[in-house]
Amino acid sequence: MEKERYVEPGYVEEEYVPEPLKVRLTPEEEKAIGQNPVELIWLAEQVYEYWRANTPSA
């Protein structure tokens, strides 16, 4: 499996974190989402898809 990159090789910003950021959930949140911890990229994709599906098109 190929490791994901968040920046181009050789580019490092101050405070750069090479590993995916994760959010730890409460037991209730874990039950609703089905996983714990949750990677922020995955969570952002879920939020985007929710609003894309539940917002009228312009």
N, CA, C and O atoms as a GROMACS GRO file, in nm:
protein
  232
    1MET      N    1   0.084  -0.117   0.000
    1MET     CA    2   0.000   0.000   0.000
    1MET      C    3   0.089   0.124   0.000
    1MET      O    4   0.185   0.130   0.077
    2GLU      N    5   0.058   0.221  -0.085
    2GLU     CA    6   0.138   0.343  -0.094
    2GLU      C    7   0.095   0.442   0.014
    2GLU      O    8  -0.024   0.463   0.035
    3LYS      N    9   0.192   0.501   0.081
    3LYS     CA   10   0.165   0.598   0.185
    3LYS      C   11   0.123   0.730   0.122
    3LYS      O   12   0.182   0.775   0.024
    4GLU      N   13   0.020   0.793   0.179
    4GLU     CA   14  -0.028   0.922   0.127
    4GLU      C   15   0.070   1.032   0.162
    4GLU      O   16   0.136   1.029   0.266
    5ARG      N   17   0.079   1.132   0.073
    5ARG     CA   18   0.162   1.249   0.098
    5ARG      C   19   0.071   1.370   0.101
    5ARG      O   20  -0.020   1.382   0.020
    6TYR      N   21   0.097   1.460   0.194
    6TYR     CA   22   0.020   1.582   0.204
    6TYR      C   23   0.094   1.701   0.143
    6TYR      O   24   0.035   1.807   0.121
    7VAL      N   25   0.222   1.684   0.116
    7VAL     CA   26   0.303   1.789   0.055
    7VAL      C   27   0.398   1.725  -0.046
    7VAL      O   28   0.418   1.604  -0.045
    8GLU      N   29   0.455   1.807  -0.132
    8GLU     CA   30   0.553   1.758  -0.229
    8GLU      C   31   0.680   1.712  -0.158
    8GLU      O   32   0.716   1.768  -0.055
    9PRO      N   33   0.747   1.611  -0.213
    9PRO     CA   34   0.874   1.566  -0.153
    9PRO      C   35   0.972   1.683  -0.142
    9PRO      O   36   0.987   1.761  -0.236
   10GLY      N   37   1.038   1.694  -0.029
   10GLY     CA   38   1.136   1.800  -0.008
   10GLY      C   39   1.078   1.928   0.050
   10GLY      O   40   1.153   2.015   0.093
   11TYR      N   41   0.946   1.940   0.052
   11TYR     CA   42   0.882   2.060   0.107
   11TYR      C   43   0.843   2.034   0.251
   11TYR      O   44   0.766   1.942   0.279
   12VAL      N   45   0.895   2.112   0.341
   12VAL     CA   46   0.860   2.097   0.482
   12VAL      C   47   0.837   2.234   0.541
   12VAL      O   48   0.927   2.318   0.544
   13GLU      N   49   0.718   2.256   0.587
   13GLU     CA   50   0.678   2.380   0.654
   13GLU      C   51   0.700   2.362   0.804
   13GLU      O   52   0.693   2.250   0.855
   14GLU      N   53   0.727   2.472   0.874
   14GLU     CA   54   0.736   2.465   1.019
   14GLU      C   55   0.604   2.408   1.072
   14GLU      O   56   0.498   2.443   1.021
   15GLU      N   57   0.610   2.323   1.170
   15GLU     CA   58   0.493   2.256   1.228
   15GLU      C   59   0.437   2.144   1.139
   15GLU      O   60   0.330   2.091   1.168
   16TYR      N   61   0.507   2.107   1.031
   16TYR     CA   62   0.462   2.000   0.942
   16TYR      C   63   0.454   1.868   1.018
   16TYR      O   64   0.545   1.833   1.093
   17VAL      N   65   0.346   1.796   0.998
   17VAL     CA   66   0.327   1.666   1.060
   17VAL      C   67   0.322   1.562   0.948
   17VAL      O   68   0.230   1.565   0.867
   18PRO      N   69   0.420   1.472   0.941
   18PRO     CA   70   0.423   1.377   0.830
   18PRO      C   71   0.314   1.270   0.835
   18PRO      O   72   0.277   1.216   0.731
   19GLU      N   73   0.263   1.240   0.951
   19GLU     CA   74   0.158   1.138   0.964
   19GLU      C   75   0.021   1.204   0.952
   19GLU      O   76   0.005   1.321   0.987
   20PRO      N   77  -0.079   1.129   0.904
   20PRO     CA   78  -0.215   1.184   0.896
   20PRO      C   79  -0.265   1.227   1.034
   20PRO      O   80  -0.242   1.158   1.133
   21LEU      N   81  -0.333   1.341   1.039
   21LEU     CA   82  -0.391   1.388   1.164
   21LEU      C   83  -0.518   1.309   1.193
   21LEU      O   84  -0.596   1.279   1.102
   22LYS      N   85  -0.538   1.276   1.320
   22LYS     CA   86  -0.655   1.197   1.359
   22LYS      C   87  -0.729   1.264   1.472
   22LYS      O   88  -0.670   1.336   1.553
   23VAL      N   89  -0.860   1.240   1.477
   23VAL     CA   90  -0.946   1.293   1.582
   23VAL      C   91  -0.997   1.175   1.663
   23VAL      O   92  -1.047   1.077   1.607
   24ARG      N   93  -0.986   1.184   1.793
   24ARG     CA   94  -1.042   1.080   1.880
   24ARG      C   95  -1.186   1.119   1.913
   24ARG      O   96  -1.215   1.235   1.941
   25LEU      N   97  -1.275   1.021   1.908
   25LEU     CA   98  -1.417   1.046   1.926
   25LEU      C   99  -1.468   0.996   2.061
   25LEU      O  100  -1.407   0.910   2.125
   26THR      N  101  -1.582   1.053   2.103
   26THR     CA  102  -1.650   1.002   2.221
   26THR      C  103  -1.715   0.870   2.184
   26THR      O  104  -1.730   0.841   2.065
   27PRO      N  105  -1.754   0.789   2.280
   27PRO     CA  106  -1.822   0.663   2.248
   27PRO      C  107  -1.948   0.683   2.161
   27PRO      O  108  -1.975   0.602   2.073
   28GLU      N  109  -2.023   0.788   2.186
   28GLU     CA  110  -2.143   0.816   2.107
   28GLU      C  111  -2.107   0.850   1.962
   28GLU      O  112  -2.173   0.804   1.869
   29GLU      N  113  -2.004   0.932   1.945
   29GLU     CA  114  -1.959   0.968   1.809
   29GLU      C  115  -1.906   0.846   1.736
   29GLU      O  116  -1.931   0.828   1.617
   30GLU      N  117  -1.831   0.762   1.807
   30GLU     CA  118  -1.776   0.641   1.745
   30GLU      C  119  -1.890   0.550   1.698
   30GLU      O  120  -1.882   0.492   1.589
   31LYS      N  121  -1.994   0.537   1.778
   31LYS     CA  122  -2.109   0.454   1.741
   31LYS      C  123  -2.176   0.508   1.614
   31LYS      O  124  -2.214   0.430   1.527
   32ALA      N  125  -2.190   0.640   1.604
   32ALA     CA  126  -2.255   0.701   1.487
   32ALA      C  127  -2.169   0.689   1.362
   32ALA      O  128  -2.222   0.666   1.253
   33ILE      N  129  -2.037   0.703   1.375
   33ILE     CA  130  -1.948   0.704   1.259
   33ILE      C  131  -1.895   0.565   1.227
   33ILE      O  132  -1.874   0.532   1.110
   34GLY      N  133  -1.873   0.484   1.328
   34GLY     CA  134  -1.828   0.347   1.306
   34GLY      C  135  -1.678   0.326   1.308
   34GLY      O  136  -1.631   0.217   1.274
   35GLN      N  137  -1.603   0.428   1.346
   35GLN     CA  138  -1.458   0.410   1.359
   35GLN      C  139  -1.402   0.512   1.457
   35GLN      O  140  -1.460   0.618   1.478
   36ASN      N  141  -1.290   0.477   1.518
   36ASN     CA  142  -1.226   0.566   1.613
   36ASN      C  143  -1.080   0.522   1.626
   36ASN      O  144  -1.057   0.405   1.654
   37PRO      N  145  -0.983   0.608   1.606
   37PRO     CA  146  -0.994   0.750   1.568
   37PRO      C  147  -1.031   0.765   1.420
   37PRO      O  148  -1.036   0.668   1.345
   38VAL      N  149  -1.057   0.889   1.381
   38VAL     CA  150  -1.094   0.922   1.244
   38VAL      C  151  -0.987   1.013   1.185
   38VAL      O  152  -0.946   1.110   1.249
   39GLU      N  153  -0.940   0.982   1.063
   39GLU     CA  154  -0.844   1.071   0.996
   39GLU      C  155  -0.918   1.196   0.949
   39GLU      O  156  -1.030   1.187   0.898
   40LEU      N  157  -0.856   1.312   0.965
   40LEU     CA  158  -0.921   1.438   0.929
   40LEU      C  159  -0.955   1.446   0.781
   40LEU      O  160  -1.059   1.502   0.746
   41ILE      N  161  -0.872   1.392   0.695
   41ILE     CA  162  -0.901   1.394   0.551
   41ILE      C  163  -1.030   1.317   0.524
   41ILE      O  164  -1.114   1.364   0.448
   42TRP      N  165  -1.045   1.201   0.584
   42TRP     CA  166  -1.166   1.120   0.566
   42TRP      C  167  -1.288   1.196   0.617
   42TRP      O  168  -1.391   1.198   0.551
   43LEU      N  169  -1.275   1.258   0.735
   43LEU     CA  170  -1.386   1.333   0.794
   43LEU      C  171  -1.426   1.450   0.704
   43LEU      O  172  -1.545   1.474   0.684
   44ALA      N  173  -1.329   1.521   0.651
   44ALA     CA  174  -1.358   1.633   0.560
   44ALA      C  175  -1.430   1.585   0.435
   44ALA      O  176  -1.523   1.651   0.388
   45GLU      N  177  -1.391   1.470   0.382
   45GLU     CA  178  -1.459   1.415   0.264
   45GLU      C  179  -1.604   1.381   0.296
   45GLU      O  180  -1.693   1.404   0.214
   46GLN      N  181  -1.628   1.326   0.415
   46GLN     CA  182  -1.765   1.291   0.454
   46GLN      C  183  -1.852   1.416   0.467
   46GLN      O  184  -1.967   1.416   0.424
   47VAL      N  185  -1.798   1.521   0.527
   47VAL     CA  186  -1.871   1.647   0.541
   47VAL      C  187  -1.902   1.705   0.403
   47VAL      O  188  -2.015   1.747   0.377
   48TYR      N  189  -1.804   1.707   0.315
   48TYR     CA  190  -1.824   1.757   0.179
   48TYR      C  191  -1.934   1.680   0.107
   48TYR      O  192  -2.024   1.739   0.049
   49GLU      N  193  -1.926   1.547   0.112
   49GLU     CA  194  -2.026   1.464   0.043
   49GLU      C  195  -2.165   1.485   0.101
   49GLU      O  196  -2.264   1.486   0.027
   50TYR      N  197  -2.174   1.500   0.232
   50TYR     CA  198  -2.304   1.525   0.295
   50TYR      C  199  -2.366   1.653   0.241
   50TYR      O  200  -2.482   1.654   0.199
   51TRP      N  201  -2.288   1.762   0.243
   51TRP     CA  202  -2.343   1.890   0.199
   51TRP      C  203  -2.366   1.893   0.049
   51TRP      O  204  -2.460   1.958   0.003
   52ARG      N  205  -2.285   1.824  -0.028
   52ARG     CA  206  -2.306   1.817  -0.172
   52ARG      C  207  -2.439   1.747  -0.202
   52ARG      O  208  -2.512   1.788  -0.293
   53ALA      N  209  -2.469   1.642  -0.127
   53ALA     CA  210  -2.592   1.566  -0.148
   53ALA      C  211  -2.716   1.636  -0.091
   53ALA      O  212  -2.827   1.609  -0.135
   54ASN      N  213  -2.697   1.724   0.007
   54ASN     CA  214  -2.811   1.784   0.078
   54ASN      C  215  -2.827   1.933   0.055
   54ASN      O  216  -2.900   1.999   0.129
   55THR      N  217  -2.761   1.986  -0.046
   55THR     CA  218  -2.773   2.127  -0.081
   55THR      C  219  -2.825   2.137  -0.224
   55THR      O  220  -2.771   2.073  -0.314
   56PRO      N  221  -2.931   2.217  -0.245
   56PRO     CA  222  -2.981   2.232  -0.382
   56PRO      C  223  -2.874   2.289  -0.475
   56PRO      O  224  -2.795   2.374  -0.435
   57SER      N  225  -2.873   2.241  -0.598
   57SER     CA  226  -2.778   2.292  -0.698
   57SER      C  227  -2.818   2.432  -0.739
   57SER      O  228  -2.936   2.466  -0.740
   58ALA      N  229  -2.720   2.513  -0.772
   58ALA     CA  230  -2.747   2.651  -0.816
   58ALA      C  231  -2.782   2.652  -0.962
   58ALA      O  232  -2.809   2.759  -1.018
   0.00000   0.00000   0.00000
